[in-house]
């Protein structure tokens, strides 16, 4: 059974940094796309930064230069390094994997950026 478990969310001040982790288990290989999504209160869930099967990284304009996605060589963990955090980054952050047309979601971790 595929499981994705996020951790690392916290309350942080404007301009601070956080590192989110996503522990991935249950896949028999690492041939899948994976990335981070977020959902702020009252807003739709949106993609933040993703890695496709070829290793190409896609990130939204609002996080370019501030957020960095990385993956360990075994494909067991996904990370999101977030720097220069802004209040608009406040959201529940989710890890999602896509394999053979099926989405696998984690339960989410709360990131709150406060002054």
Order of alpha helices (4+ residues) and beta strands (2+ residues): beta-beta-beta-beta-beta-beta-beta-beta-beta-beta-beta
